[in-house]
């Protein structure tokens, strides 16, 4: 394998929501520019294989966690990150679907981290004019696990979630645990002492194509699974307009490409974090 792909080959990557797997069914997909076959036996065991240039199928490591199916090319993948909320018995774990997008998976993650577009793209839901200012927040890199964490994020939102019955100032915390994984902890209207968890797990299929898997880990005794999906899919559908129009499609991470402002501190940190790694898949360094 090439050096730019080595760290990605040793990691876990999502290929499906667990709830979408069907016993006895195989499906083809792509991961890191390679053909992959995923299946589930009648007794529920999940398998993954990747196809070499010679057509040989080689087994992959498989993990079912956080409502998703993960694959790794490595026989001994690095440990997956922790999301303790998925162990809490009163939470609903629901997939909002998988969306194939003609853009780098890194672009999809950066857009997920951007609060400045809320009033303009998600008008009447996650924001509204004239309340367009992004309040100052804190960003740091947790050196113990090499994750980006943004805290004290807040934004006035007309309908912060499917459970919201009135406008609130939503409180956010962001985690970026891997180049293609971002997790959002957000005010839970039914229980403000806790946070809903929204995960964006991105499957990098090619350098300029990806599949975005969105998993919700919510506290909600009111809405059906379909209502939760519909709310989140509405928001993601609005984001597609931005994602499909990025030029270039790969994420520029060279220092001279940045024009940082206070509202973009999380995105700027994300680009620097990528730049300090050896990652090149889906990025441009010039």
N, C-alpha and C positions, 0 to 999 in steps of 0.2 A: 504494500500500500504506500501511497505517497505521504510524505511527512505532514502536509497540511491536513490530511484526513486522519492521522493516527489517533489523536485525542478523541475525535468523533467516533471512530471505530470501536474504541474502548468504552463508550458510553451507551446509555439506554435511549431509545427513540420510540415515540408513540407511533402505532400503525392503525389503531382502531379503538373505538370505545368498547369496553368489555360487554356492554349490553347489546352491541350490534353483532357479536359473534354468534354463529349458528352451527350447532353440531352437524358434522358431515359436510360442511361447506368449505371450499377453498376459494381464496381470492388473490389476485395478483395486484401488486402495488410496486412503488419505487421508493428506494431509500438511499440517499447519498449517491445518486446516479447509478444505482444497481437495481436489477430486477429481483423482487422478493415475492415469495409465495407464503401466505399465511393460512392456517386452517385450524379446525377444531374437530376432534374425534367425537364419536357418538357419546362416549363417556365423559366428555368435557375437557379433555387435555388439549392444550393449545400448542401448536408448533409453528416454527418459522424457518424458511430456507432461503438462501440467496443463490442466484445463478451466476456461475463464472462465465468468462468469455468463451469457454469451451463447451458451455451448456450443462456443466455439472452442477447439481444441487447440493449445497453444503449447509449443514444445520446451524441454526443461530440460537443464542441464549434467549429465553423467553421469561417474561415477568408480567403478572397481572396485578396492577396496583393503582390506586387513586382513580378507579373507574375506567382505566385504560389498559390496553395491551401494549407492552413494550418489547422491543427486540434490540439485541446487540450483536455485532459481528464478532465480538470477543468471546472466548471461552471463559474468561474470568473478568467480567465487566466491573468497572468501578461501582461502589455502592451508590444506590439511588438516594436522592435527597429525601428529607422527612417532611411530611405534612400531617401533623398529629390530629388535626380536626377530622380527618377521614375515619378516625377510630371512634368518634363520638356517636353513640347509638341513635341520638335524636335528629341527626342530620340526614337530609335528602341528597343522594348522589345521583345527578341527572346529566346526561350528555345533551349538549345543545347542537350536536352534529359535527360533521367534518366538511370543511370547505376547501376546495382546490383553488389556489390563487396563483396567477402569473406574476409572482414577485418573489424575491428572496425571503426565506423564513425569518431572517434577521430584520427585514423591513416590517414584517408582521408583528414581531415582538416590540420593536421600537414604537410602532403606532399604538400598541396596547398600553405603553408606558406614558403616552402623551395626554395630559389633561387639558392642554390649551385648546384642543379642537372641540371639546365638549359642547360649548354654546352654539357653535356654528354647524357642526355635523349632526349632533344629537339634540337638536333644539326641542325643548319641551319635555325632554326625558332626563338626560344627564347634565343639562345646562340650558341657559336662555340668556339672550341679550337683555339688558346691558351689563349683566354680571359676568364679565368675560375675564377678569383678572385671576391669574393663578397665584394664590397666596404663597409666601415663602414656606419651604419645607426642608427637611434634612435628608441627606443622602450619604451613605457610607458603604465601604466594602468590608464585609466581615471576613477578616483574614483567616479565621479558624476554619471556615468552610468555603472560602472564595465565592461568596454570594454578594450581590448588590441588594441593599435594603434601603428603602425610602420610607420615612415616617413623618407623622404630623402633616400629611397631605389632607386637604379639605376643599370641598367645592359645593356651592349651592346648587341643588338639583331638584327640579320640579317633580320627578318621579324616579327616585334612586333605585328602585327595584320593583319587581312584580308585586311585592307585599306592601309597598309604600302607599299610604292613603292621603298624604299631604307633603308639600315640599319640605326638605330638610337640608341642613348642611352636612353632607356625607363626609365621614372620616375614612381615609384610605391609608393602607400600608402596602407597599409593593415589595416583592422579592423576585430577583432574577437568579435562579439557581444553576442554570445552564445557558449556553448561548441561545438555545431554542426553547427555553421554558421560562414562563413568567407566571407569578401567582399574585392575585390581588385579594387583600383582606379589606372588607368594606362594611360600613355600618349596617347592622341587621335591624330593620324597622320594628319587627315584632319583639326583639330583645336587644336594646341598645348596649347592653353590657357585653355582648358577644359580637363576633364578626362573621358575616357570610364570606365564603371562600370561592373565588372564581379563578380557574386555571386555564391558561392558554398553553397547550402542549403542541408544539409545531413539529411536523414531520418534514424534514428537508429532502424533497424528492430529487430536485436538480438545483443548480446554483441560482436559477431564476424562477423556480417553481417550488411550491410547498403545499402541504395540506395542514390546515389549522384545525386542531381538535380542541373543542371547548368543553370543559367539565365543570359543573356546578356542585358545590358542597354547601347546601343552604339549610337554614332553619326556617321552615315554612310549612304550616299545617293548613293552609288555605288553598293555595293554587295546585292544580293538577300538574303532572309532569309536562303535559303538552303546553300548558299556559306558561310554565317556566321557560320551556324551549322557545316558544313564540316570542317572548319578551327579549331573550338574549339574541335570538336570530334577527330580530328587528334592528338591534344595535349593531350587530356584526354586518348586516346588509348595508347599513349606512357607511360603515368603515371601508367597504369594498371600493367605493368611489375613490377614496384616497389611495388605497393600496395598488389599484390597477393603473394609476396614473403617475406612479413614481418613476423618475428618470435620474440616474440609471436604475435598473431593477435590483441590482446588487447594492448592498449598503456601503457607502463610502465611509471608511474609518480613518483615513489619513488626517493628521492634525490640521492641515490647511483647509480641509473641507468643513470644519466646524465654524459656526458663527453663534457661539453660545450666548443665551440670555437667561435670566433667572428662571423663567418658566420651563426652560429646556435642560435644567441641570441633571435630571435623571437620564434623559436620552444621551447627553454628553458623557456622563459617567459610563453608561452602557457602551458607547463607542470606544472610550478609552480602555475599558475593561477588555473588550474584544481585541483592541490593538495590542494590548500587553500580552495576549495569548498568542499561540501560533495559528489561530484559526484563519483560514482563507476562504473556505467554502461558503459562497453566498455573499462575500464581501469584496470590496476593492480597496487596495492600500495605496493607490496613487492619487 
